[in-house]
Amino acid sequence: MNIYLHNTLSGQKERFVPISPDRVTMYVCGPTVYNYVHIGNARPVVVFDTLYRLLKRHYPEVRYARNITDVDDKINKAASDNRETICELSSRYADAYRSDMQALFNLTPQFEPRATDNIGAMIEIITTLIEKGHAYEAEGHVLFNVSTDPHYGCLSKRNLDDMIAGARVEVAPYKKNPADFVLWKPSSDDLPGWDSPWGRGRPGWHIECTAMINAHLGKTIDIHAGGLDLVFPHHENEIAQGTCAHQDERYVNYWLHNGYLTIDGEKMSKSLGNFATVHELLQHWPGEVLRYALLSAHYRSPLDWSDDALTQARASLDRLYGALRGHTPSSCADTHATAPDALQHPLLDTLEQHLADDLATPQALAVLHQLAGEANRSSDTPSRTQLQAVLASAGERMGLLTQDPESWFKWQAPAARDATGNGLDDAAIEDLIQQRRDARKAKNFARSDEIRDLLKAQGIELEDTREGTRWTRG
């Protein structure tokens, strides 16, 4: 099956052809860890995790790296404000980031390089750029000379004057050109720094990703992905560094960028204050709801974030998990392990075709609902069981429907739990359901109704089926 991806560099959808037929290399820009990440930061992780899953099904090896930026002026300020070291602060928020991304059912990349572990690689590339005449030292700084790169602007499709006007360019007398950007800058005694040929200092932001890509994936990689806001200046500057340092070798073959998350049509960002952190959202919603909502629009389109969108995502997952009830976790696990070979269904191929067409996730989600409808309509137990296995496999391809259905319906928001410990836990609910069962058996319907009403007041909905009573937290 051919995979097609929209390449920001060409502005067109292209057939994906990796450098090696047996191995794909992919790098996704990760967070600067000075606080909890907002849900907008999670969109590229979820989107490109879905791509990672797709590539793993079609290639023998996928080398996937997602970095951690742990040296930055924002980190320095936050650490100073908290009276702690940058290592303490960045490590704490890096751990929180990993936990949040796991809660959204993202696979772990093979490589998660930290900027501070790759300072040597950065110094090596900067030295090469100076030797080749693409960078210069000035007053303790090292800057990239954009005038030496005839292709500068190829990604953002801007000319140099537009880029200078549209960017928050630091005005400095030591720059040869206003658009020249920092590769290395001096550090005072109260700031983190490393010894270098240009004195004690620290790297600029852009050189970090180039060095980590070269160190972990190679001089030329297949895919580089991130948010639309990174096209300029970050990724534009990465191309300049990566190509000029290596004899004009191509730095990246396919550039992928996801659209913004918006609130009331305005880009979500920490600077505007109109954001919600993943950490906060997970107190009120299952991580799978957040993932479903992030996949509900095509990745290159804007996605407006709201409680309504989350409510719709929760209702959609309720319907899908409802179709999987009776499909045990062990059979789900077996299905996922053997899905490519053991399961056959035309809609599995349809879903894969949608994902291979530049990650058309809204259409792929519609296929899940088609499968759920088929499973619900099936009156034949073996056929229903097979359709449930197909649905579970289809969901897994998108990082969805991997939980035990009964656990899904019993999920309780951490923020809603009674801090005193007096709320109804699972055991208490099961005990009341048994009391109701005993009351019905004794024809004490008044007591049975009383228990149902008591549970309903606690947000617990009961469903009596041939297999017994099921319950769901509202």
C-alpha positions, -999 to +999 in steps of 0.1 A: +000+000+000+013+035-009+014+061+018+008+097+008+019+127+030+015+164+025+051+178+024+053+214+036+085+219+016+068+212-018+033+223-007+019+191-022+008+157-012+035+132-022+040+095-022+062+086+007+094+069-004+119+064+025+156+066+020+159+029+029+131+005+020+137-013+053+139+016+077+121+049+083+136+078+103+112+103+119+118+132+143+090+151+161+098+183+180+091+179+217+084+203+245+105+229+264+100+216+299+094+245+322+057+238+330+029+214+322+023+212+285-010+225+271-034+204+249-021+222+218+013+207+225-003+173+226-018+175+191+015+168+172+023+140+196-011+122+190-012+129+153+023+117+146+020+088+170-008+077+146+016+081+117+043+061+137+018+033+142+010+033+104+046+032+094+054+004+118+027-017+101+044-012+067+081-011+073+104-035+092+120-007+113+109+028+123+134+049+142+114+076+159+129+104+180+111+131+200+133+155+219+132+172+252+144+208+253+158+212+288+180+243+284+162+275+275+157+310+289+121+302+300+135+272+320+162+295+335+136+320+347+112+294+361+140+276+380+152+309+394+117+319+405+113+285+422+148+286+437+158+253+422+183+241+396+173+239+359+180+201+361+155+197+390+128+218+373+132+203+338+134+168+350+102+172+370+083+186+340+098+161+316+085+133+338+051+150+339+051+153+301+059+117+296+031+107+320+006+130+302+015+116+268+012+080+280-022+089+294-032+098+258-021+063+247+009+074+227+036+049+221+071+057+235+096+068+209+128+048+205+148+079+213+140+108+236+172+129+235+176+158+259+194+189+247+218+190+276+230+155+267+240+166+232+260+198+238+291+182+223+272+174+191+260+210+189+296+224+194+308+201+166+282+213+141+288+250+150+325+245+145+318+230+111+295+259+101+323+284+111+349+265+091+327+265+060+319+302+062+283+299+072+287+311+108+308+337+126+318+347+161+309+381+175+312+393+211+310+358+226+281+348+203+282+326+173+256+334+146+245+318+114+250+340+084+217+337+065+232+355+034+255+325+028+225+301+022+208+308-012+179+285-002+170+302+030+132+307+031+125+275+010+102+260+037+082+291+048+081+304+012+091+339+024+118+363+011+143+376+036+127+410+040+093+394+049+110+371+073+127+399+091+095+419+092+074+390+104+097+377+131+107+390+165+143+395+154+167+404+181+184+437+171+221+435+180+250+455+168+272+425+164+250+409+137+261+411+101+224+408+090+193+414+110+180+378+103+212+361+114+203+338+143+221+326+174+239+293+174+257+299+207+255+326+233+275+335+264+263+326+299+268+346+330+278+329+362+242+326+374+231+309+342+237+273+330+267+271+307+292+247+290+328+253+280+333+258+242+358+273+218+339+306+221+339+307+259+314+295+285+279+296+271+248+277+260+232+268+227+206+286+207+173+268+203+175+259+166+209+242+168+196+218+194+172+198+171+197+197+143+224+182+165+200+157+181+188+146+146+223+141+134+234+123+165+205+098+167+190+095+132+216+107+107+225+136+084+194+131+062+162+118+076+128+108+061+103+128+082+105+158+104+072+169+120+058+194+144+033+222+148+026+248+122+041+275+144+075+259+140+077+264+102+094+297+108+118+304+122+126+271+139+124+246+110+136+271+085+167+276+106+171+239+111+172+234+073+199+261+069+221+245+096+215+209+085+222+215+048+251+240+051+269+218+076+269+187+054+280+198+019+244+208+009+231+173+016+193+173+020+184+176+057+148+162+056+128+147+028+093+152+042+082+181+064+048+176+081+030+202+102-002+200+121-026+229+124-033+251+154-057+243+182-080+272+187-104+285+213-132+306+198-112+308+166-080+322+183-048+302+184-043+285+218-011+296+234+004+302+269+013+337+259-024+345+253-035+327+284-062+308+265-051+273+272-058+242+292-030+219+302-032+182+296-025+176+333-056+196+342-078+181+315-069+146+327-085+154+361-119+156+344-117+135+312-103+101+303-071+104+282-088+085+254-114+112+251-087+138+246-070+116+220-103+110+201-110+147+201-075+155+187-081+130+159-116+142+151-103+168+126-077+164+098-043+172+113-035+200+089-068+218+097-075+240+127-093+223+156-115+243+179-112+230+215-142+231+237-162+211+263-187+204+236-160+187+215-150+166+245-186+156+253-190+145+217-158+125+219-169+108+251-203+099+236-186+085+205-163+063+226-192+052+247-208+039+215-177+022+203-169+006+237-206-004+240-202-024+208-172-041+224-189-052+257-184-089+262-151-088+243-127-097+270-093-079+275-074-111+268-091-115+235-084-078+228-047-084+235-046-115+213-063-096+185-038-068+186-009-091+184-021-110+154-044-084+137-024-079+104-025-116+095-054-132+114-082-107+108-098-100+075-125-075+068-130-050+040-134-021+064-100-028+079-085-021+045-107+010+041-095+023+074-058+017+064-064+035+031-077+065+049-048+066+072-024+062+043-040+091+026-022+118+046-037+106+079-074+112+071-084+105+107-120+118+105-127+092+078-109+065+097-130+073+128-161+069+107-150+034+098-148+025+135-185+035+138-194+015+108-178-016+124-195-008+157-228-007+138-222-040+122-213-056+155-244-042+172-267-055+144-252-090+144-275-115+160-251-144+155-227-147+184-197-160+165-201-132+139-205-106+166-174-119+183-154-117+151-167-082+144-157-071+179-122-084+172-120-065+140-133-033+157-107-037+185-079-042+159-091-012+139-092+010+170-057-001+181-044+012+147-054+047+159-044+042+196-080+037+206-102+010+221-073-008+238-090-008+273-113-033+288-148-021+279-162-025+315-132-005+329-140+022+303-176+026+316-165+025+352-139+053+349-142+080+375-128+115+371-100+121+397-115+156+403-148+141+411-136+116+438-146+124+473-116+137+491-128+122+524-129+087+509-166+084+515-177+082+479-189+050+462-160+030+450-163+000+427-166-025+455-194-005+472-213-003+439-210-040+432-222-047+468-253-025+462-260-042+429-258-076+447-283-063+473-306-052+445-303-086+429-312-103+462-341-079+466-355-087+432-351-124+438-371-120+470-397-099+450-388-069+472-392-045+443-395-014+465-360-021+479-347-029+444-360+005+431-346+023+461-311+009+454-314+019+417-324+054+427-296+056+453-270+046+426-285+070+401-282+099+425-245+090+427-242+091+388-244+054+384-266+041+356-277+004+356-285-018+326-301-052+331-290-076+304-292-114+298-256-116+310-264-097+343-265-061+354-239-037+339-232-003+354-217+029+341-205+060+357-221+091+342 
